[in-house]
């Protein structure tokens, strides 16, 4: 197990296609790290560079304090699990045992390790079955078992659950987190699924356009996104982003007035145009008419049901927002009154899109 450090990594493909731009980051030993971003953001390229499958155009890769930039994938001892489960034409036992037999490990030791790992993944009863006969979930468990049995320096998992049915995905996701905590392995989980990243990761690196734009705990990523891209990309629904202008001591959007007197010294040097950010669950909703100026009258234009919760699409007062509330007796077309929890409001620079407050 190792810490993995990238210093000023840039990778340019033929045709001057820049996939990764000057990335520096350190993944700590024994941690579960999410590498999150949309398709084409550079996360797969970065994964290949860490694994040694691709040499960066610029920059260096370190495992602990050892420079491994020019080292082969075999010498780096990285175990990889891919989006499409890869199994060999042999039994489940044979698949898991394969990397140990290549290393000429004694057969009794192989048997012990295979049974131990198969028990962890819940496939001990399938060791005699031909791996190709299993469903996608079963084959992925075999692939993960084969990676675990090697005792590698680190694991890289490239969207390993995207082709598995939803029920199996939840079970396997929980199992993988349990194993990581038990074995204290360094893992990097590559995904475009923010729910998986938020659920599994100790820390998340969010990528966009070849850069890592924030690396922090799931809680910080969600509550204090570094810019509007993360605010919109992370969260269901996305954070409400409301264009607003600075007028005296208030940010104003339609009838919404948010007091920023304590932040004026930070806002005024940046001009007059900003973006107010607020999570849907941080908007209070009332069915009773309010006369307090903090409350805005809105019309419910659409309702999404999430079981015990509702997402209300609300229009009026010159703005549009989504609010997430516990189930209440509201129908489309009804009037409601809303209030933004002031301590939960974020402020972004409209030009740079970076969070100021």
Protein Blocks (a to p, Z undefined) as FASTA:
>chain_A
ZZdddehiacddehiiafbghiacdddehiacdddddehilpmmmmmmmnopaccfbdcd
dehjbcfklpcfklnopacddfbdcdddddfklmmmmmmmmnopafklmmmmmmmmmmmn
opmmmmmpcfklpcfklmmmmmmmmmmmnopabdcdehkllmgcfklmmmmmmmmmmmmm
mnopacddddfbfklmmmmpmbdcddeehiafbdcdfklmmmmcfblklmmmnocddddd
dddddehjaccehjbccdfklmmmmmmmnojbdcddddfklcccdfbdcfbfkbccdddf
bdcdehjaccdddeeehiacddddddddddehiacdddddfklpccddfklopafZZ
